Amino acid sequence: MPTYTPQPTRCTVPSESTAARALPTERNTASSCSGLSATSAVASFFFRPLPYASSRTRAVGNCTAQACKKILCYLCVLFLFTIFFAGCSLKRETLITIWTNIPEFTEYGELFNDTHGKKKVILVYKKNPSEAIASKAEKNPPDIAVGPWLRTDKTSRFFRSIDTIFDGNGITQSIFYPQLLEAGKIRQAYYLLPVSFNLPAVIFSRENAAAVEDNYTLSIEQIKAAGAAFNVQQKNGVYTRIGFAPQAGNSFLYFTAKAKGAQFREYKSSFTWNADKLSDAIAYLKNWSKTVNTSSEAERDFTYKYLSVPNFKRVTSGRTLFAYITSDALFSLTPEQSEMLDYRWIYDGNKIPIEDSFVTLGIPKGAKHPNAAYDFIVWFLSAETQRAILERKAKQNLDIHQFGIAGGFSSIKEVNEHILPLYKTMLLTNTPPTDMLGVPEKLPADWEIIKEQIIVPYLRDEVQNTGGAPVADLPSRIANRAKPSYEQ
């Protein structure tokens, strides 16, 4: 992802009304202006006697000269007052610093700057905002931090409570999915607000719609059963169709472990998990490959032969019924790629697990302009603002295939149910079901790396192991892992 630090658009328009200001008065960005002592100096310069004027001329025109001097003096003072106040007004422009690793906030910052005269957003790219907030090397915290993994115990303690944003003319709690909003609580106070999220799904060709029984969601077990019914095996044992191959992508292995209760979560400086549930999930996946697709090896052979193509081509090829995908990838497909596709959300135990990269935002304790940060948050977390963002993106053709708000579904229900479907028509028939959303556990700030380097390889090795030497367990893999350093 390229580094970006966009400069604010210098556009002065009538200022919008600000949101509720419940925080203590912030420090102004204005420098102190000098006094008006210069007035007398300027007046004496303009009104000193001319060296070549005769005494008679001065006497005759005394009254007129005095009157002119008085008028010009008033005008000079008025001019200096104008400069004084104009200068102070320009210096009072408040710069709101936002740390994020989400490129779409460039567009949001530009829109905010175009519509707010005295407040401007400056974005600073941080590869991992969660790590940056907790870093001792960072001496000047931002006014707002936006990104995944901010809910970690290590990072969340650096944020200030923002309960008062729900007072007065700020934000109402009812606009959010309740479980997403509650995820930002520490004890009884709100410290983080939800921004965006993504969901797991399976896609299939519309030509095979008859093989899919439910209209909105499918359980893991339903996917397994429909996949088995779709299988076609020749007499020599070679498959020409497999309805679903769990090993076709590492993401589904991790999703199944998570959905089945492995409970990967932050613990001190590392992470922990439910060992029994993880073992059950691995056994479930191995049994799937063995009983439905003959063996792990047969499944891998089929995947290598027929499924080494993008997900949308897998299902339209006729070789497989389902392909696993996440909502950000699904709704980033072009109309040509998705025209023959349909989808279902995947659940287990009546819950659809939200992707781990759930995005939140907060105001750090050391923010210089917390009231201005409140104003930006109230502006951004509004259905009307997000409508304007999506309209602007469509009109200007800005990352038109980049999905939604901050790369996912908005945390605001109205946006997903009534606004996003205008731009992603596939959503007209199947928006996220509110009551089924399951918030991810608190995870370490470097979870994405941990998952790719430790969890997924472990799951893959276990599922492929058919009775040979035991694979290296998770504790040994953790011990052998070198903790990565982050570029800030």
KEFIDREN-346144 format. One record per residue (C-alpha): residue number from 1; residue in one letter; x, y negated, z negated. Coordinates in steps of 0.05 Angstrom, whole numbers, plus 5000, padded with zeros to 4 digits. Each point is the difference from the previous one (the first is absolute). Layout:
N
NODE, NUM, A, X, Y, Z
...
% end
This chain:
488
NODE, 1, M, 5000, 5000, 5000
NODE, 2, P, 5032, 4934, 5020
NODE, 3, T, 5016, 4948, 4947
NODE, 4, Y, 4956, 4939, 5002
NODE, 5, T, 4997, 4935, 4960
NODE, 6, P, 4950, 4958, 5039
NODE, 7, Q, 4999, 4925, 4989
NODE, 8, P, 4934, 4968, 4982
NODE, 9, T, 4960, 4965, 5053
NODE, 10, R, 5003, 4925, 4986
NODE, 11, C, 4929, 4983, 5015
NODE, 12, T, 4961, 4949, 4960
NODE, 13, V, 4924, 5007, 4999
NODE, 14, P, 4948, 4981, 4948
NODE, 15, S, 5014, 5043, 4939
NODE, 16, E, 4952, 5055, 4983
NODE, 17, S, 4971, 5003, 4930
NODE, 18, T, 5045, 5039, 4954
NODE, 19, A, 4979, 5062, 4961
NODE, 20, A, 4991, 5006, 4925
NODE, 21, R, 5062, 4974, 4964
NODE, 22, A, 5000, 5038, 4935
NODE, 23, L, 5076, 5004, 4993
NODE, 24, P, 5042, 4948, 4964
NODE, 25, T, 5020, 4941, 5045
NODE, 26, E, 5056, 5020, 5045
NODE, 27, R, 5064, 4960, 5013
NODE, 28, N, 4993, 4953, 5059
NODE, 29, T, 5046, 5003, 5058
NODE, 30, A, 5003, 4924, 5002
NODE, 31, S, 5065, 4964, 4983
NODE, 32, S, 4993, 4939, 4957
NODE, 33, C, 4993, 4937, 5042
NODE, 34, S, 5039, 4937, 4986
NODE, 35, G, 4967, 4939, 4971
NODE, 36, L, 4981, 4936, 5036
NODE, 37, S, 5059, 4958, 4976
NODE, 38, A, 5021, 4995, 5072
NODE, 39, T, 4942, 4953, 5014
NODE, 40, S, 5035, 4937, 4972
NODE, 41, A, 5063, 5015, 5039
NODE, 42, V, 4962, 5007, 5065
NODE, 43, A, 4960, 4937, 4986
NODE, 44, S, 5064, 4959, 4984
NODE, 45, F, 5031, 5025, 5065
NODE, 46, F, 4941, 4976, 5042
NODE, 47, F, 4986, 4936, 4963
NODE, 48, R, 5069, 4971, 4984
NODE, 49, P, 5008, 4927, 5026
NODE, 50, L, 5030, 4993, 5069
NODE, 51, P, 5070, 4971, 4994
NODE, 52, Y, 4991, 4951, 5059
NODE, 53, A, 4932, 4970, 4980
NODE, 54, S, 5001, 4928, 4979
NODE, 55, S, 4972, 4977, 4933
NODE, 56, R, 4948, 4958, 5036
NODE, 57, T, 4975, 5059, 5039
NODE, 58, R, 4995, 5041, 4937
NODE, 59, A, 4963, 4944, 4963
NODE, 60, V, 4950, 4989, 5056
NODE, 61, G, 4984, 5073, 5008
NODE, 62, N, 5005, 5018, 4927
NODE, 63, C, 4927, 5018, 4989
NODE, 64, T, 4994, 5038, 5065
NODE, 65, A, 5065, 5038, 4988
NODE, 66, Q, 4979, 5018, 4929
NODE, 67, A, 4933, 5025, 5025
NODE, 68, C, 5032, 5042, 5054
NODE, 69, K, 5051, 5027, 4952
NODE, 70, K, 4944, 5021, 4952
NODE, 71, I, 4961, 5035, 5055
NODE, 72, L, 5061, 5035, 5028
NODE, 73, C, 5020, 5022, 4930
NODE, 74, Y, 4932, 5032, 4990
NODE, 75, L, 5005, 5036, 5067
NODE, 76, C, 5070, 5025, 4983
NODE, 77, V, 4977, 5027, 4933
NODE, 78, L, 4940, 5034, 5034
NODE, 79, F, 5047, 5031, 5051
NODE, 80, L, 5046, 5027, 4946
NODE, 81, F, 4941, 5028, 4962
NODE, 82, T, 4978, 5036, 5063
NODE, 83, I, 5069, 5030, 5011
NODE, 84, F, 5005, 5019, 4926
NODE, 85, F, 4934, 5038, 4998
NODE, 86, A, 5009, 5031, 5069
NODE, 87, G, 5069, 5025, 4980
NODE, 88, C, 4975, 5031, 4936
NODE, 89, S, 4941, 5031, 5036
NODE, 90, L, 5045, 5035, 5050
NODE, 91, K, 5046, 5025, 4945
NODE, 92, R, 4942, 5031, 4962
NODE, 93, E, 4990, 5055, 5053
NODE, 94, T, 5000, 5067, 4963
NODE, 95, L, 5038, 5058, 5030
NODE, 96, I, 4971, 5068, 4981
NODE, 97, T, 5054, 5054, 5005
NODE, 98, I, 4975, 5071, 5017
NODE, 99, W, 5044, 5062, 4997
NODE, 100, T, 4975, 5056, 5044
NODE, 101, N, 5020, 5056, 5048
NODE, 102, I, 4935, 4995, 5039
NODE, 103, P, 5011, 4964, 5066
NODE, 104, E, 4927, 4981, 5009
NODE, 105, F, 5007, 4949, 4945
NODE, 106, T, 5037, 4957, 5050
NODE, 107, E, 4934, 4989, 5036
NODE, 108, Y, 4962, 4989, 4935
NODE, 109, G, 5051, 4948, 4978
NODE, 110, E, 4994, 4963, 5066
NODE, 111, L, 4924, 4997, 4994
NODE, 112, F, 5004, 4976, 4928
NODE, 113, N, 5051, 4946, 5019
NODE, 114, D, 4956, 4976, 5057
NODE, 115, T, 4941, 4990, 4954
NODE, 116, H, 5032, 4973, 4936
NODE, 117, G, 5032, 4931, 5000
NODE, 118, K, 5037, 4998, 4934
NODE, 119, K, 5016, 5074, 4991
NODE, 120, K, 5044, 5041, 5046
NODE, 121, V, 5021, 5073, 4998
NODE, 122, I, 5071, 5023, 5009
NODE, 123, L, 5011, 5074, 5010
NODE, 124, V, 5063, 5036, 4978
NODE, 125, Y, 5010, 5072, 5024
NODE, 126, K, 5018, 5050, 4947
NODE, 127, K, 5012, 5071, 5021
NODE, 128, N, 4969, 5024, 4935
NODE, 129, P, 4963, 4944, 4962
NODE, 130, S, 4990, 5046, 4940
NODE, 131, E, 5074, 5011, 4992
NODE, 132, A, 5015, 4927, 5013
NODE, 133, I, 4952, 4975, 4946
NODE, 134, A, 5034, 5045, 4948
NODE, 135, S, 5071, 4984, 5023
NODE, 136, K, 5044, 4961, 4952
NODE, 137, A, 5036, 4971, 5061
NODE, 138, E, 4938, 4960, 5019
NODE, 139, K, 5002, 4936, 4960
NODE, 140, N, 4942, 4963, 5034
NODE, 141, P, 4936, 5041, 5003
NODE, 142, P, 4948, 4985, 5053
NODE, 143, D, 4931, 4971, 4989
NODE, 144, I, 4968, 5063, 5029
NODE, 145, A, 5025, 5071, 5013
NODE, 146, V, 4963, 5045, 5050
NODE, 147, G, 5015, 5072, 5015
NODE, 148, P, 4994, 5073, 4980
NODE, 149, W, 5027, 5030, 4936
NODE, 150, L, 4988, 4937, 4958
NODE, 151, R, 4960, 5041, 4950
NODE, 152, T, 5062, 5035, 4972
NODE, 153, D, 5012, 4991, 4925
NODE, 154, K, 5069, 4972, 5016
NODE, 155, T, 4972, 4945, 5045
NODE, 156, S, 4930, 4984, 4974
NODE, 157, R, 5027, 4970, 4935
NODE, 158, F, 5030, 4943, 5040
NODE, 159, F, 4931, 4975, 5022
NODE, 160, R, 4954, 4953, 4963
NODE, 161, S, 4927, 5013, 4985
NODE, 162, I, 4953, 4972, 5053
NODE, 163, D, 4934, 5012, 4966
NODE, 164, T, 4981, 4927, 5006
NODE, 165, I, 4997, 5006, 5076
NODE, 166, F, 4931, 5030, 4989
NODE, 167, D, 4976, 4938, 4963
NODE, 168, G, 4964, 4941, 5031
NODE, 169, N, 5007, 4993, 5075
NODE, 170, G, 5053, 5054, 5008
NODE, 171, I, 4989, 5072, 5021
NODE, 172, T, 4943, 5045, 4978
NODE, 173, Q, 5017, 5071, 4980
NODE, 174, S, 4942, 5029, 5039
NODE, 175, I, 5033, 4988, 5068
NODE, 176, F, 5051, 5055, 4987
NODE, 177, Y, 4996, 5076, 4999
NODE, 178, P, 4995, 5009, 4924
NODE, 179, Q, 5053, 5055, 4994
NODE, 180, L, 5050, 4958, 5039
NODE, 181, L, 4988, 4940, 4956
NODE, 182, E, 5007, 5041, 4936
NODE, 183, A, 5067, 5027, 5025
NODE, 184, G, 5030, 4931, 4989
NODE, 185, K, 4983, 4999, 4926
NODE, 186, I, 5051, 5005, 4944
NODE, 187, R, 4963, 5015, 4935
NODE, 188, Q, 4940, 4954, 5005
NODE, 189, A, 5027, 4945, 5045
NODE, 190, Y, 5008, 4995, 5076
NODE, 191, Y, 5072, 4990, 5023
NODE, 192, L, 4995, 5022, 5072
NODE, 193, L, 4945, 4994, 5053
NODE, 194, P, 4989, 5050, 5057
NODE, 195, V, 5016, 4978, 5071
NODE, 196, S, 4996, 5060, 5046
NODE, 197, F, 5000, 5076, 5004
NODE, 198, N, 5000, 5059, 5048
NODE, 199, L, 4965, 5067, 5001
NODE, 200, P, 5014, 5071, 5025
NODE, 201, A, 4960, 5026, 5058
NODE, 202, V, 4997, 5053, 5054
NODE, 203, I, 4987, 4983, 5073
NODE, 204, F, 4968, 5045, 5052
NODE, 205, S, 4978, 4996, 5072
NODE, 206, R, 4928, 4979, 5012
NODE, 207, E, 4995, 5060, 5045
NODE, 208, N, 5007, 5044, 4938
NODE, 209, A, 4950, 4961, 4957
NODE, 210, A, 4955, 5061, 4995
NODE, 211, A, 5054, 5037, 4961
NODE, 212, V, 4999, 4946, 4945
NODE, 213, E, 4942, 5006, 4952
NODE, 214, D, 4999, 4935, 4959
NODE, 215, N, 4993, 4930, 5027
NODE, 216, Y, 5044, 4960, 4953
NODE, 217, T, 5047, 5043, 4958
NODE, 218, L, 5031, 5069, 4999
NODE, 219, S, 5029, 5038, 4941
NODE, 220, I, 5066, 5035, 5007
NODE, 221, E, 4963, 5066, 4997
NODE, 222, Q, 4953, 4979, 5057
NODE, 223, I, 5060, 4983, 5043
NODE, 224, K, 5029, 5068, 4985
NODE, 225, A, 4936, 5036, 5019
NODE, 226, A, 4987, 4960, 5064
NODE, 227, G, 5072, 5010, 5020
NODE, 228, A, 4995, 5075, 4991
NODE, 229, A, 4938, 5003, 5044
NODE, 230, F, 5036, 4961, 5055
NODE, 231, N, 5060, 5047, 5003
NODE, 232, V, 5013, 5042, 5063
NODE, 233, Q, 5052, 5055, 4997
NODE, 234, Q, 5022, 5044, 5057
NODE, 235, K, 5008, 5075, 4995
NODE, 236, N, 5075, 4993, 4992
NODE, 237, G, 4987, 4958, 4938
NODE, 238, V, 5020, 4933, 5031
NODE, 239, Y, 4953, 4942, 4986
NODE, 240, T, 4974, 4957, 5057
NODE, 241, R, 4957, 4958, 4952
NODE, 242, I, 5007, 4986, 4926
NODE, 243, G, 4946, 4958, 4969
NODE, 244, F, 5046, 4968, 4949
NODE, 245, A, 5073, 5013, 4983
NODE, 246, P, 5019, 4972, 4931
NODE, 247, Q, 5073, 5002, 5019
NODE, 248, A, 4989, 4958, 5062
NODE, 249, G, 5020, 4939, 4959
NODE, 250, N, 5033, 4990, 4933
NODE, 251, S, 4949, 4948, 4980
NODE, 252, F, 4945, 5051, 4992
NODE, 253, L, 5042, 5043, 4953
NODE, 254, Y, 5010, 4940, 4954
NODE, 255, F, 4927, 4979, 5006
NODE, 256, T, 4976, 5070, 4979
NODE, 257, A, 5047, 5002, 4940
NODE, 258, K, 4975, 4932, 4979
NODE, 259, A, 4926, 5015, 5012
NODE, 260, K, 5006, 5066, 4962
NODE, 261, G, 5024, 4964, 4937
NODE, 262, A, 5076, 5000, 5002
NODE, 263, Q, 4997, 4931, 4967
NODE, 264, F, 5068, 4973, 5021
NODE, 265, R, 5008, 4939, 4956
NODE, 266, E, 5050, 4952, 4970
NODE, 267, Y, 5036, 5024, 4937
NODE, 268, K, 5054, 4957, 4967
NODE, 269, S, 5053, 4988, 5054
NODE, 270, S, 4977, 5058, 5044
NODE, 271, F, 4935, 5038, 5011
NODE, 272, T, 4962, 5061, 4975
NODE, 273, W, 4945, 5045, 5026
NODE, 274, N, 4951, 5055, 4981
NODE, 275, A, 5041, 5062, 5013
NODE, 276, D, 4941, 5049, 4998
NODE, 277, K, 4958, 4960, 5049
NODE, 278, L, 5060, 4992, 5047
NODE, 279, S, 5011, 5076, 4999
NODE, 280, D, 4926, 5011, 5015
NODE, 281, A, 5003, 4952, 5059
NODE, 282, I, 5061, 5035, 5030
NODE, 283, A, 4966, 5067, 4991
NODE, 284, Y, 4937, 4973, 5035
NODE, 285, L, 5040, 4975, 5060
NODE, 286, K, 5039, 5065, 5006
NODE, 287, N, 4936, 5041, 4997
NODE, 288, W, 4969, 4955, 5054
NODE, 289, S, 5057, 5014, 5048
NODE, 290, K, 4999, 5075, 4984
NODE, 291, T, 4925, 5015, 5001
NODE, 292, V, 4976, 4951, 5053
NODE, 293, N, 5059, 4992, 5047
NODE, 294, T, 5033, 5069, 4989
NODE, 295, S, 5065, 4974, 4970
NODE, 296, S, 5042, 4939, 4986
NODE, 297, E, 5045, 5019, 5058
NODE, 298, A, 4943, 5008, 5050
NODE, 299, E, 4973, 4932, 4979
NODE, 300, R, 5068, 4967, 5010
NODE, 301, D, 5009, 5033, 5068
NODE, 302, F, 4933, 4974, 5023
NODE, 303, T, 5016, 4931, 4974
NODE, 304, Y, 5066, 4998, 5036
NODE, 305, K, 4970, 5024, 5065
NODE, 306, Y, 4936, 4959, 5004
NODE, 307, L, 4999, 4946, 4947
NODE, 308, S, 5065, 4962, 5012
NODE, 309, V, 4959, 4940, 5024
NODE, 310, P, 4965, 4941, 4967
NODE, 311, N, 4939, 5017, 4958
NODE, 312, F, 4949, 4973, 5049
NODE, 313, K, 5028, 5043, 5056
NODE, 314, R, 5000, 5062, 4956
NODE, 315, V, 4924, 5000, 4992
NODE, 316, T, 4984, 4978, 5071
NODE, 317, S, 5044, 5055, 5029
NODE, 318, G, 4950, 5053, 4977
NODE, 319, R, 5055, 5039, 4963
NODE, 320, T, 4978, 4979, 4930
NODE, 321, L, 4936, 4975, 4968
NODE, 322, F, 5028, 4952, 4947
NODE, 323, A, 5060, 4956, 4989
NODE, 324, Y, 5017, 4966, 4934
NODE, 325, I, 5007, 4924, 5002
NODE, 326, T, 4994, 4940, 4955
NODE, 327, S, 4954, 4941, 5012
NODE, 328, D, 5055, 4950, 5017
NODE, 329, A, 5026, 5046, 5055
NODE, 330, L, 4930, 5019, 5024
NODE, 331, F, 4976, 4928, 5008
NODE, 332, S, 5065, 4977, 5031
NODE, 333, L, 4987, 5045, 5061
NODE, 334, T, 4983, 4964, 5064
NODE, 335, P, 4929, 5005, 5028
NODE, 336, E, 5027, 5046, 5054
NODE, 337, Q, 5031, 5047, 4949
NODE, 338, S, 4939, 5003, 4955
NODE, 339, E, 4942, 5000, 5049
NODE, 340, M, 4992, 5076, 4996
NODE, 341, L, 5012, 5005, 4925
NODE, 342, D, 4956, 5005, 4938
NODE, 343, Y, 5022, 5006, 4928
NODE, 344, R, 4981, 5022, 4930
NODE, 345, W, 5028, 4978, 4932
NODE, 346, I, 5031, 5058, 4961
NODE, 347, Y, 4982, 5013, 4928
NODE, 348, D, 5010, 5051, 4946
NODE, 349, G, 4963, 5004, 4934
NODE, 350, N, 4953, 4945, 5025
NODE, 351, K, 5058, 4950, 5005
NODE, 352, I, 5035, 4970, 5060
NODE, 353, P, 5071, 4986, 4976
NODE, 354, I, 5022, 4930, 5020
NODE, 355, E, 5070, 4998, 5031
NODE, 356, D, 5056, 4986, 4951
NODE, 357, S, 5019, 4935, 5035
NODE, 358, F, 4940, 4964, 4970
NODE, 359, V, 5015, 4925, 5004
NODE, 360, T, 4989, 4951, 4943
NODE, 361, L, 5020, 4929, 4983
NODE, 362, G, 5016, 4962, 4937
NODE, 363, I, 5030, 4936, 4971
NODE, 364, P, 5067, 5011, 4964
NODE, 365, K, 5009, 4970, 4931
NODE, 366, G, 5054, 4952, 5024
NODE, 367, A, 4960, 4972, 5058
NODE, 368, K, 5013, 4925, 5010
NODE, 369, H, 4932, 4985, 5030
NODE, 370, P, 4949, 5049, 4970
NODE, 371, N, 4940, 4954, 5012
NODE, 372, A, 5017, 4994, 5074
NODE, 373, A, 5010, 5076, 5001
NODE, 374, Y, 4929, 5007, 4972
NODE, 375, D, 4975, 4956, 5057
NODE, 376, F, 5034, 5043, 5053
NODE, 377, I, 4973, 5065, 4969
NODE, 378, V, 4929, 4973, 4996
NODE, 379, W, 5005, 4977, 5072
NODE, 380, F, 5030, 5066, 5025
NODE, 381, L, 4955, 5048, 4961
NODE, 382, S, 4937, 4973, 5033
NODE, 383, A, 4958, 5035, 5052
NODE, 384, E, 4995, 4936, 5040
NODE, 385, T, 5075, 4989, 5001
NODE, 386, Q, 5012, 5072, 5021
NODE, 387, R, 4948, 4992, 5055
NODE, 388, A, 5039, 4938, 5024
NODE, 389, I, 5065, 5040, 4997
NODE, 390, L, 4971, 5056, 5044
NODE, 391, E, 4968, 4951, 5048
NODE, 392, R, 5065, 4961, 5007
NODE, 393, K, 5040, 5064, 5012
NODE, 394, A, 4951, 5023, 5053
NODE, 395, K, 4998, 4932, 5036
NODE, 396, Q, 5076, 4992, 5000
NODE, 397, N, 5012, 5074, 5014
NODE, 398, L, 5045, 5004, 4938
NODE, 399, D, 5019, 5072, 4985
NODE, 400, I, 4932, 5019, 5026
NODE, 401, H, 5013, 5074, 4985
NODE, 402, Q, 5024, 4987, 4929
NODE, 403, F, 4943, 5023, 4956
NODE, 404, G, 4958, 4959, 4954
NODE, 405, I, 5024, 4957, 4943
NODE, 406, A, 5073, 5009, 4978
NODE, 407, G, 5003, 5064, 5041
NODE, 408, G, 4939, 5035, 4972
NODE, 409, F, 4929, 4995, 4976
NODE, 410, S, 4985, 4937, 4961
NODE, 411, S, 4989, 5005, 4925
NODE, 412, I, 4936, 4960, 5013
NODE, 413, K, 4941, 5045, 5016
NODE, 414, E, 4964, 4950, 5044
NODE, 415, V, 5059, 4994, 5046
NODE, 416, N, 5003, 5075, 5013
NODE, 417, E, 4925, 5009, 5006
NODE, 418, H, 4981, 4939, 5042
NODE, 419, I, 5061, 4966, 5030
NODE, 420, L, 5054, 5052, 5017
NODE, 421, P, 4951, 5042, 5042
NODE, 422, L, 4992, 4941, 5047
NODE, 423, Y, 5073, 5010, 5019
NODE, 424, K, 5007, 5075, 4989
NODE, 425, T, 4935, 5028, 5028
NODE, 426, M, 5016, 5071, 4977
NODE, 427, L, 4984, 4974, 4930
NODE, 428, L, 4929, 4985, 5018
NODE, 429, T, 4980, 5071, 4984
NODE, 430, N, 5047, 5017, 4942
NODE, 431, T, 5027, 4949, 4950
NODE, 432, P, 5035, 5021, 4935
NODE, 433, P, 4950, 5029, 4950
NODE, 434, T, 5006, 4957, 4938
NODE, 435, D, 4984, 5053, 4948
NODE, 436, M, 5051, 5050, 5025
NODE, 437, L, 5064, 4958, 5000
NODE, 438, G, 5055, 5027, 4954
NODE, 439, V, 5055, 4951, 4979
NODE, 440, P, 5071, 5028, 5002
NODE, 441, E, 5041, 5010, 4937
NODE, 442, K, 5051, 4948, 4979
NODE, 443, L, 5063, 5018, 5039
NODE, 444, P, 5072, 4977, 4999
NODE, 445, A, 5019, 4941, 5044
NODE, 446, D, 5043, 5045, 5043
NODE, 447, W, 4946, 5053, 5007
NODE, 448, E, 4999, 5000, 5076
NODE, 449, I, 5074, 5020, 5000
NODE, 450, I, 4990, 5051, 4945
NODE, 451, K, 4942, 5031, 5038
NODE, 452, E, 5039, 5005, 5065
NODE, 453, Q, 5065, 5024, 4970
NODE, 454, I, 4974, 5047, 4944
NODE, 455, I, 4926, 5015, 4999
NODE, 456, V, 4985, 5014, 5073
NODE, 457, P, 5063, 5043, 5012
NODE, 458, Y, 4984, 5040, 4938
NODE, 459, L, 4928, 5013, 5022
NODE, 460, R, 5022, 5019, 5070
NODE, 461, D, 5053, 5048, 4974
NODE, 462, E, 4950, 5032, 4953
NODE, 463, V, 4945, 5009, 5052
NODE, 464, Q, 5049, 5030, 5050
NODE, 465, N, 5031, 5047, 4949
NODE, 466, T, 4969, 5068, 5011
NODE, 467, G, 5036, 5040, 4947
NODE, 468, G, 5074, 4987, 5010
NODE, 469, A, 5046, 4966, 4951
NODE, 470, P, 4964, 4948, 4957
NODE, 471, V, 5006, 4928, 5023
NODE, 472, A, 5032, 4946, 4958
NODE, 473, D, 4949, 4975, 4950
NODE, 474, L, 4980, 4927, 4989
NODE, 475, P, 5042, 4986, 4937
NODE, 476, S, 5064, 5022, 5036
NODE, 477, R, 4983, 4958, 5060
NODE, 478, I, 4987, 4939, 4956
NODE, 479, A, 5067, 5010, 4965
NODE, 480, N, 5037, 5003, 5066
NODE, 481, R, 4967, 4937, 5027
NODE, 482, A, 5040, 4936, 5003
NODE, 483, K, 4955, 4941, 4981
NODE, 484, P, 4997, 4952, 5060
NODE, 485, S, 5018, 4927, 4995
NODE, 486, Y, 4953, 4948, 5028
NODE, 487, E, 5017, 4942, 5045
NODE, 488, Q, 4963, 4940, 4973
% end
